[in-house]
Amino acid sequence: MPRVRRRTVLVVALAAALALATFAFTASNTVPASKAGKGEGAISGYVVSSVAYTLASGNPANIDSVAFTLNAAATTVKAKVVASAGYTDCTVAGGVNATCNFSPDPTVLSADELSVIATS
């Protein structure tokens, strides 16, 4: 075989070997099963009832806590009684009975709303 032809055969053989090696690596990849999708669900609010404020024993001009009942079970409840204040974490008993102990205690005069955030 002439020298040019031998070189061409070697180049083609090398290219074929590289192509097969590349195919072998890509053919061995495995991809686990996965899911993608979209869903929707209604978001409804809670009804707050049986609201009861407890005044601070040391200073009855301050609100120590507020307790209330929700119409459905909740796992996280927060409340505030002053619009400009931050929310206070509440304890939940039985999923529907919440008690929020304020610290520091807001004054009765500064209380201008009862705002409740609840999630289930």
MIDOSE-1310 file (N, C-alpha, C; in nm, 2 decimals, decimal comma, always signed):
residues 120
mprv	+0,08/-0,12/+0,00/+0,00/+0,00/+0,00/+0,09/+0,12/+0,00; +0,05/+0,22/-0,08/+0,12/+0,34/-0,07/+0,11/+0,41/+0,06; +0,21/+0,49/+0,09/+0,22/+0,56/+0,22/+0,10/+0,65/+0,25; +0,05/+0,72/+0,16/-0,06/+0,81/+0,17/-0,18/+0,73/+0,20
rrrt	-0,20/+0,62/+0,14/-0,32/+0,54/+0,16/-0,32/+0,48/+0,30; -0,20/+0,44/+0,34/-0,19/+0,38/+0,47/-0,22/+0,48/+0,58; -0,18/+0,60/+0,56/-0,20/+0,71/+0,66/-0,35/+0,74/+0,66; -0,42/+0,74/+0,55/-0,56/+0,76/+0,54/-0,64/+0,65/+0,61
vlvv	-0,60/+0,53/+0,59/-0,66/+0,42/+0,66/-0,64/+0,43/+0,81; -0,53/+0,47/+0,85/-0,50/+0,48/+1,00/-0,59/+0,60/+1,06; -0,60/+0,71/+0,98/-0,68/+0,82/+1,03/-0,82/+0,78/+1,04; -0,88/+0,71/+0,94/-1,02/+0,67/+0,94/-1,04/+0,57/+1,05
alaa	-0,94/+0,47/+1,07/-0,96/+0,37/+1,18/-0,95/+0,44/+1,32; -0,87/+0,54/+1,34/-0,86/+0,61/+1,46/-0,99/+0,69/+1,49; -1,04/+0,76/+1,38/-1,17/+0,83/+1,40/-1,28/+0,73/+1,43; -1,29/+0,62/+1,37/-1,39/+0,52/+1,40/-1,38/+0,47/+1,54
alal	-1,25/+0,45/+1,59/-1,23/+0,40/+1,73/-1,28/+0,51/+1,83; -1,25/+0,64/+1,80/-1,29/+0,74/+1,89/-1,44/+0,76/+1,89; -1,51/+0,74/+1,77/-1,65/+0,75/+1,76/-1,72/+0,64/+1,84; -1,66/+0,52/+1,83/-1,72/+0,41/+1,91/-1,70/+0,43/+2,06
atfa	-1,58/+0,48/+2,10/-1,56/+0,51/+2,24/-1,65/+0,61/+2,29; -1,67/+0,72/+2,22/-1,77/+0,82/+2,26/-1,91/+0,77/+2,27; -1,95/+0,69/+2,17/-2,08/+0,63/+2,18/-2,09/+0,54/+2,30; -1,99/+0,46/+2,33/-1,99/+0,38/+2,45/-2,01/+0,46/+2,58
ftas	-1,95/+0,57/+2,59/-1,97/+0,65/+2,71/-2,10/+0,71/+2,72; -2,16/+0,76/+2,61/-2,29/+0,82/+2,61/-2,40/+0,72/+2,62; -2,38/+0,60/+2,57/-2,48/+0,50/+2,58/-2,49/+0,44/+2,72; -2,39/+0,46/+2,81/-2,39/+0,40/+2,94/-2,45/+0,50/+3,04
ntvp	-2,49/+0,62/+3,00/-2,56/+0,71/+3,10/-2,70/+0,66/+3,13; -2,73/+0,68/+3,26/-2,87/+0,64/+3,30/-2,93/+0,77/+3,37; -3,05/+0,79/+3,34/-3,12/+0,90/+3,40/-3,24/+0,85/+3,48; -3,24/+0,89/+3,61/-3,35/+0,84/+3,69/-3,49/+0,90/+3,65
aska	-3,59/+0,83/+3,68/-3,73/+0,88/+3,65/-3,75/+1,01/+3,73; -3,82/+1,10/+3,67/-3,86/+1,22/+3,74/-4,00/+1,27/+3,70; -4,05/+1,36/+3,77/-4,18/+1,41/+3,75/-4,18/+1,56/+3,73; -4,27/+1,61/+3,66/-4,30/+1,75/+3,64/-4,45/+1,77/+3,63
gkge	-4,50/+1,88/+3,67/-4,64/+1,90/+3,66/-4,69/+2,03/+3,72; -4,81/+2,05/+3,72/-4,88/+2,17/+3,77/-5,00/+2,13/+3,84; -5,03/+2,19/+3,95/-5,15/+2,16/+4,03/-5,21/+2,28/+4,08; -5,34/+2,28/+4,12/-5,41/+2,39/+4,18/-5,49/+2,34/+4,30
gais	-5,51/+2,43/+4,39/-5,59/+2,41/+4,51/-5,65/+2,54/+4,56; -5,76/+2,53/+4,61/-5,83/+2,65/+4,66/-5,77/+2,69/+4,79; -5,76/+2,82/+4,81/-5,71/+2,88/+4,94/-5,83/+2,95/+5,00; -5,86/+2,91/+5,12/-5,97/+2,98/+5,19/-5,92/+3,03/+5,32
gyvv	-5,99/+3,13/+5,37/-5,95/+3,19/+5,50/-6,00/+3,12/+5,62; -5,96/+3,17/+5,73/-6,01/+3,12/+5,86/-6,12/+3,22/+5,91; -6,21/+3,17/+5,99/-6,30/+3,25/+6,07/-6,25/+3,25/+6,21; -6,23/+3,37/+6,27/-6,18/+3,38/+6,41/-6,31/+3,41/+6,49
ssva	-6,32/+3,34/+6,60/-6,43/+3,36/+6,69/-6,39/+3,35/+6,84; -6,48/+3,38/+6,93/-6,45/+3,36/+7,08/-6,33/+3,43/+7,12; -6,31/+3,56/+7,07/-6,19/+3,63/+7,11/-6,20/+3,68/+7,25; -6,09/+3,66/+7,33/-6,08/+3,69/+7,47/-5,94/+3,75/+7,50
ytla	-5,94/+3,88/+7,55/-5,82/+3,94/+7,58/-5,80/+3,93/+7,73; -5,67/+3,91/+7,77/-5,63/+3,90/+7,91/-5,54/+4,02/+7,94; -5,58/+4,10/+8,04/-5,50/+4,21/+8,08/-5,38/+4,17/+8,17; -5,28/+4,24/+8,16/-5,16/+4,21/+8,24/-5,19/+4,23/+8,39
sgnp	-5,16/+4,13/+8,47/-5,19/+4,14/+8,62/-5,12/+4,25/+8,69; -5,00/+4,28/+8,65/-4,92/+4,39/+8,71/-4,96/+4,53/+8,66; -5,02/+4,54/+8,54/-5,06/+4,66/+8,49/-5,18/+4,64/+8,40; -5,30/+4,65/+8,45/-5,42/+4,62/+8,37/-5,44/+4,72/+8,25
anid	-5,35/+4,82/+8,23/-5,36/+4,90/+8,11/-5,29/+4,84/+7,99; -5,23/+4,72/+8,02/-5,16/+4,65/+7,91/-5,23/+4,52/+7,88; -5,22/+4,47/+7,76/-5,28/+4,34/+7,71/-5,17/+4,24/+7,72; -5,19/+4,14/+7,81/-5,10/+4,03/+7,83/-5,11/+3,93/+7,71
svaf	-5,23/+3,89/+7,68/-5,25/+3,79/+7,57/-5,39/+3,80/+7,51; -5,40/+3,73/+7,40/-5,53/+3,72/+7,34/-5,55/+3,57/+7,30; -5,67/+3,52/+7,32/-5,71/+3,38/+7,29/-5,83/+3,39/+7,19; -5,83/+3,29/+7,10/-5,94/+3,29/+7,01/-5,95/+3,14/+6,95
tlna	-6,06/+3,12/+6,88/-6,09/+2,99/+6,82/-6,10/+3,01/+6,67; -6,04/+2,92/+6,60/-6,04/+2,92/+6,45/-6,15/+2,81/+6,41; -6,20/+2,83/+6,29/-6,31/+2,74/+6,24/-6,25/+2,62/+6,18; -6,12/+2,61/+6,16/-6,05/+2,49/+6,10/-5,92/+2,47/+6,17
aatt	-5,86/+2,35/+6,16/-5,73/+2,33/+6,23/-5,62/+2,40/+6,16; -5,53/+2,45/+6,24/-5,41/+2,52/+6,19/-5,29/+2,47/+6,27; -5,17/+2,48/+6,20/-5,05/+2,44/+6,27/-4,96/+2,55/+6,31; -4,98/+2,66/+6,24/-4,90/+2,79/+6,27/-5,00/+2,90/+6,28
vkak	-4,99/+2,98/+6,39/-5,08/+3,09/+6,41/-4,99/+3,21/+6,46; -5,02/+3,32/+6,41/-4,95/+3,45/+6,46/-5,06/+3,55/+6,47; -5,04/+3,65/+6,56/-5,14/+3,76/+6,58/-5,07/+3,88/+6,62; -5,14/+3,99/+6,60/-5,10/+4,12/+6,66/-5,22/+4,21/+6,68
vvas	-5,21/+4,30/+6,78/-5,32/+4,39/+6,81/-5,29/+4,54/+6,79; -5,17/+4,56/+6,74/-5,13/+4,70/+6,71/-5,08/+4,69/+6,56; -5,14/+4,77/+6,47/-5,11/+4,76/+6,33/-4,96/+4,78/+6,30; -4,89/+4,87/+6,37/-4,75/+4,90/+6,34/-4,66/+4,80/+6,41
agyt	-4,71/+4,70/+6,48/-4,62/+4,61/+6,56/-4,60/+4,48/+6,47; -4,50/+4,40/+6,51/-4,48/+4,27/+6,45/-4,57/+4,17/+6,50; -4,58/+4,06/+6,43/-4,67/+3,95/+6,47/-4,60/+3,87/+6,58; -4,69/+3,81/+6,67/-4,64/+3,73/+6,78/-4,68/+3,58/+6,75
dctv	-4,59/+3,49/+6,78/-4,62/+3,35/+6,76/-4,72/+3,31/+6,87; -4,82/+3,22/+6,83/-4,92/+3,18/+6,92/-4,91/+3,03/+6,94; -4,96/+2,98/+7,05/-4,96/+2,83/+7,08/-5,10/+2,79/+7,03; -5,11/+2,67/+6,98/-5,23/+2,61/+6,92/-5,26/+2,48/+7,00
aggv	-5,38/+2,48/+7,05/-5,43/+2,35/+7,12/-5,54/+2,30/+7,05; -5,54/+2,17/+7,02/-5,65/+2,10/+6,95/-5,66/+2,15/+6,81; -5,56/+2,22/+6,75/-5,57/+2,26/+6,62/-5,65/+2,39/+6,59; -5,74/+2,42/+6,68/-5,83/+2,54/+6,66/-5,83/+2,64/+6,77
natc	-5,77/+2,61/+6,88/-5,77/+2,71/+6,99/-5,63/+2,77/+7,01; -5,62/+2,90/+6,98/-5,49/+2,97/+6,98/-5,48/+3,07/+7,09; -5,36/+3,08/+7,15/-5,33/+3,18/+7,26/-5,20/+3,25/+7,22; -5,21/+3,38/+7,22/-5,09/+3,46/+7,18/-5,05/+3,54/+7,30
nfsp	-4,93/+3,52/+7,36/-4,88/+3,60/+7,47/-4,79/+3,70/+7,41; -4,82/+3,83/+7,44/-4,74/+3,94/+7,39/-4,62/+3,97/+7,48; -4,51/+4,01/+7,42/-4,39/+4,05/+7,49/-4,31/+4,15/+7,40; -4,31/+4,27/+7,43/-4,37/+4,34/+7,55/-4,52/+4,35/+7,53
dptv	-4,59/+4,37/+7,64/-4,73/+4,38/+7,64/-4,77/+4,52/+7,58; -4,86/+4,51/+7,47/-4,91/+4,64/+7,42/-5,01/+4,70/+7,51; -5,02/+4,83/+7,51/-5,12/+4,90/+7,59/-5,26/+4,89/+7,53; -5,36/+4,89/+7,61/-5,49/+4,89/+7,57/-5,52/+5,00/+7,47
lsad	-5,47/+5,12/+7,50/-5,49/+5,24/+7,42/-5,43/+5,23/+7,28; -5,32/+5,15/+7,27/-5,25/+5,14/+7,14/-5,31/+5,03/+7,05; -5,39/+4,94/+7,11/-5,45/+4,83/+7,04/-5,55/+4,89/+6,94; -5,53/+4,87/+6,81/-5,61/+4,92/+6,71/-5,66/+4,82/+6,61
elsv	-5,63/+4,69/+6,63/-5,68/+4,59/+6,54/-5,64/+4,45/+6,60; -5,71/+4,35/+6,55/-5,67/+4,21/+6,58/-5,64/+4,15/+6,44; -5,52/+4,13/+6,41/-5,48/+4,07/+6,28/-5,42/+3,93/+6,31; -5,48/+3,83/+6,24/-5,44/+3,69/+6,26/-5,39/+3,63/+6,13
iats	-5,28/+3,56/+6,14/-5,23/+3,48/+6,03/-5,23/+3,33/+6,07; -5,29/+3,25/+5,99/-5,29/+3,10/+6,03/-5,27/+3,02/+5,90; -5,20/+2,91/+5,92/-5,18/+2,81/+5,81/-5,19/+2,67/+5,86; -5,23/+2,59/+5,77/-5,25/+2,45/+5,81/-5,14/+2,36/+5,74
